Amino acid sequence: MFCPHCGKQTNDTAQYCEHCGRELQLPKAEQPPHAPDSLNVFPVQYAGFWRRVMAAIVDGLIISIVTAPFTWNFDYDLYSFSFGLGTLIHWLYFALFESSFRQATLGKIVMNIVVTDEHYRRISFARATGRHFAKYISAILLTIGFIMAAFTEKKQALHDILADTLVVQK
């Protein structure tokens, strides 16, 4: 069985995950009739606005270092190529890392936060891709879509709401 919280394999008979310590949820057929909606041992802590900003700064530095060689010394004719390559690298960085078993980019790992779905499970590559491109909508709206994370109940930015994702502390 895989832990629905951290995604790591656990013993099929275990009541708690040996990796994250959270209580394992039984399949619906095996749940007692009075089981609560959430069987989390620890209360979920949503990642705050400033923690997410710091993760974005770290990610931005990493992406800048990776893409810098492709954008230096290009004349105007190659601008569209370097812009397209930068967009591709940016997309793959976020989508691959956030859909991986770590559920986080390098910046999020440093800040000890992860991206999950509404049930605290790992998100798919397709959902991570949708979340990434929804960030453009958050940015186009004068970054108000990002600032929403400071004011919403679950600390969700606009792109999190559109992709049905959460960013939580690990």
Order of alpha helices (4+ residues) and beta strands (2+ residues): alpha-alpha-alpha-beta-alpha-alpha-alpha-beta
